[in-house]
Amino acid sequence: MAATKGFTLWFTGLSGAGKSTLAENISRRLKDSGIGHEVLDGDVVRTNLSKGLGFSRQDRDTNIRRIGFVAELLTRHGIPVLTAAISPYRETRAEVRRKIGEKKFIEVYVQASIEELTRRDVKGLYARALRGEIQNFTGVNDPYEAPEAPEITVNSETETVEQSADRIWDYLVNHKLIVIEDELARV
């Protein structure tokens, strides 16, 4: 058994960096600890909550604000939220951080180089974007503004999923956002 406070783990990084994979890993750990939570994956939200939005800066910001709105509602009511969305613009991430609250918004920057992401990309989208065949591709011909001071930075090129997830989990425990059973006995 475990106790928790509402918080938002905001995974940001380029497409294919491992945001969703890490969110799934942390989600499994929360579930295994008996902690109810929600996952807001960028692709799923785009299909269900942001259908019809394109990839202009305005549309991307609208999508992130919608994810942030849902995350803030859940967090406010004590539910942990895991988001996995590229969220390319610092200003919009900062806006969401302010709404959720500084102590409840944990930015997780998932790093990986364009070279590595191109190598991993089974659909060949990075290669096509690098050749100029796809426009507005984040990180290639559309900007991605890396976080300047994320609470957690992981690198999917140099760390395994388990190593990165362990670091994220340790952050949550050390900051008392989750309290595991043996720790509850001491409280």
N, C-alpha and C positions, 0 to 999 in steps of 0.2 A: 504494500500500500504506500501511497505517496500523497503529499499535499502540494499545491501549486498556487501561484498567483497568476493573474492574467498578464500576458506579455506577447509581443510580436517578434518573432525571429524573421528578419527581412533578408532573404538570400538575394544577392544581386551579383551579376557577372554576365559575361558574354554567353551567347547561345552555345550550348554544348559543354559549358565549363563544369557542370555537375550540380547545379542548384537543386534541381528536382530530385536527383539521386540522394543528396544529403538530406533534403527535407523528408524524403521517404524513410531514411535511416533513423532520423530523430523521431519521426512519427511512430515508427515501430517501437522505439525505446520508450516513448511516452505511453503508448498503449500497453506495452509489457509491464510498465510501472503502475498501471491503473489510472493514468491521467487522461481525462477527456480533453480533446483538442480539435482543432480544425486545420486543414491544409488548403491553402488558396494557391493553386498552381497557375502560372500565367497563361498557359495554353488553354486550360480548362475554363478559366475566367473569361478569356477572350471569346470562347465559343458560347458561353452561357450568359455572361453578364455584360459583355462588351461587343456583342455581335454587331457587325456593320462598321466597326471602327477600322480605319486604315492604319498606315504606318507613318503619317505625318507627325511632326513633333506634338501638335495639338492633340491628335488622336492617341498617341502614346501616353501623353500626360493625363488625358481623361481616363484611360485604362488604369494607370497607376493610382490615380485619385480614387477610382471606384474600388480597387483592391484595398487601398488604405482606409476607405470609409467602412468597409465590411470588417477589416481587421480591427479598427478602433472600436466598433460596436462590441465585437466579441471580447476583446481585451478588457474593455471597461467593465464587462460582466464576469471577469475572472477566468476567461477561457484562453488558454494559450493558442496562438495562431502561428502557423508556419507559412510564409509566402515564398514563392519561387518565381520571380519575374525579372527579366533583364533590367527593367527600370533604369534606363540609360542616363537620366539627367539628375545631377546632384540637387538642383533646386527643388525638383518635385519630390525626391526622397526626403529632403529636409522639411518640406511642407507636411508630408505624412508623419514624419518623426514628431513634429510639433503637435500635431493633432492627437497622436497616440500617447505622447508623453516621453520625455527624455529617459526616464528610468525604466520604461516598459518597452521601448523600441530598441532592439538589438540588431544592428546591421552586420550581416555576415557577407564579406566580400569573397567570392569564389574566383580565384585567379587561374588563368591558363593563357598561354601565348596563342596568337593567331596561328602560328605554325602547328602547334599541337592540336588546336581546334580543327584546323584544316585536315590534319591527318586522321582525326577521329570521325569526321563528318561523312557518314555513309551515303547521305543524299547528295554530296558534292556541292552544297550551297556556298560554302566559303570559297571554294575554287572558282565557282561561277561568278561570285561577287568580286573576287580579286581580278578576274578577267574583264570586269565591267558589264557582265551579262545580267546582273541583278543590281538594281539601284536601292538606295535606302536600307542597306544591310548593316545593322549595328556593328560597329567595330571595324568595318572595312571602309565603306563610303558614306556612313552615317555615324555620328559621334557616340561614343560611350565614355561617360565621365566617371572614372574610377573613384570610389570613396576616398576622401582625404583622411578620415579618422574613424574607420569602422571599429566596432567593438571587437570583432573577430575577423582575421584574414586567414584563409586557407588556400592552399595551392594544389589543384588536382593533378598537376604534373609531378609534384615531388612528394605528395602524401597519398596514402591509400584513403579510400572512403572511410574506413574504420578509424584511421588516425585523425582525420578531420572531424568526424562525428564525435570522437572521444574528446577532442578539444572544445567543441561546441557544448557537449553535455557537461563537461567540467565547468565551463563558464556558468551555465544555468545553475548548477549545484553550488558553486562557490559564491554566486551572487544571490543565493537563497530564493531563486525564482521557482525552483522545485526542491522539495525536501523529501528524501528517500526514507523509507520506514525506520531504519536503525537510527537515523538522525532525528526522527519524530519523537522517539523515546527519550531523547536528551532535552527536548524542548519543554 
